[in-house]
Amino acid sequence: MNRRISSISIEVPQSRTRRSSYATSVSSRRNENLTRRFSALSTAEHGEAVDTEITAAEETVAEEIAEIKRYEDFTTIDWVQDAARENQRRKARRVERASFFEREGRLGWRRKVWEAYDAGQGWIVVTLIGIAIGLNAAFLNIVTEWLSDVKLGYCTTAFYLNESFCCWGSESGCPEWHRWSTFWPLNYLLYISFAGLLAFCSAHLVKSYAPYAAGSGISEIKCIIAGFVMKGFLGFWTLLIKTLAMPLSIDVVATTVGYSPCRF
């Protein structure tokens, strides 16, 4: 009795073969890129010497390292790398200054001004930020007191004055300060209405223009100090909306921690 053995051949489609080969090539290229990235990172961590002349390959590696650090809405900071760059910048400035002495022999007044600015620009920035924070805090204090008193009444001589300035020198009120009504339940309803309207305006401004202004800012500052920057938090809109929304809120805690980082 003869047994017939039938051989079955399965043909693999060419499209599937092409896909597999393409996937293999893509994965190999990704692995090669990752290997280059990690080797570059390990080289930077161990402090190996790098040539001063930047080649095209080094620029590519630097861009790939930057891609590792970059997110859609967030950015990481390498404080050690920034400190190394600052040291390199200062070293280059010292070399340039020494070569300038060799060429010119003395410093002119323009050069002296530039040297003083370069050395003290950190203190200049801190001073300007302190002045701006003080002006903003004074504005917040005045507006907060006026909005708190306008819920109860208004000054007949000057509407922009709060009760303390309207009745300056008087301890128990004055005729110039006028209540909204002599009927206290109506005053109570008006107070709640004003508070709700101001709170709605504050929430609408924050939600529409600067969502990062909703928080206190302390947790965000801790993240930034740790090396994680949120794009949009340290910006003009966050500063402006925080400044406008803080006096409008119901329970105002006018701390300068929340908006002072926006000046950086």
Order of alpha helices (4+ residues) and beta strands (2+ residues): alpha-alpha-beta-alpha-alpha-beta-alpha-beta-alpha-alpha-beta-alpha
